[in-house]
Amino acid sequence: MNLYQLYAFVTAAGWERSLSTRWPDAPLINNYRLLVFTNQDLPKLKTEYSTAEFKELSTEKTIEAINAGEIGPFICDINQARKIVAHFTPVEDEQNAV
């Protein structure tokens, strides 16, 4: 299996409740935290957080869901994560993004 990174946007409140010790440095993006893990971790995370609804949406749909304050996690690849972060990050802060 080829190993690659995946990203998940989770609500800041959800991160504080159960994910902050596992991902202490997750950046805050529009009241969501951005988690990084591998494709190999995803099945384990789905089992561990069995009540969560893992969503894989288009970039545009993820942005809409974040704007609506929906509960994720919203799973995406590096290219989607960059576009989503850029959407919510002012131009002067882009060098600090993904």
Secondary structure, 3 states (H helix, E strand, C coil): CCCCEEEEEEEHHHHHHHHCCCCCCCCEECCEEEEEEECCCHHHHHHHCCCCCCECCCHHHHHHHHHCCCCCCEEECHHHHHHHHHHHCCHHHHHHCC
